[in-house]
Amino acid sequence: MANRWKIKINEFKSVTFSLRNLDSPPVKLNNQTISTANEVIYIGLILDKRLIRSTHILQLMCKMLT
């Protein structure tokens, strides 16, 4: 599908993220297994599985205090 859309996906910089508590099946891209993360940073916002922003707020507070 990436070839059809004419985009290039880097499998080493990619990560899978799920909001479900169930274990997701492994995702492969170019025969490389994509790692799974409990938290991801997307456009500067830290997202976790429960969509609670406490991790993001704590990081911002640490930045403000330093």
C-alpha angles and dihedrals in degrees: 000000000000089000091052091051090044094234129131118224120200107217092197093058095042126097134183121230129184132187091206123094091224122096110259121221115257116271120219128198120182088350091302120118110235113227122243122231134196091207131028133186112226119179089338097309119113111224124192132187093268094044090235112150096210093107090050093048092048091052091049091049091051090051091050093050095050 
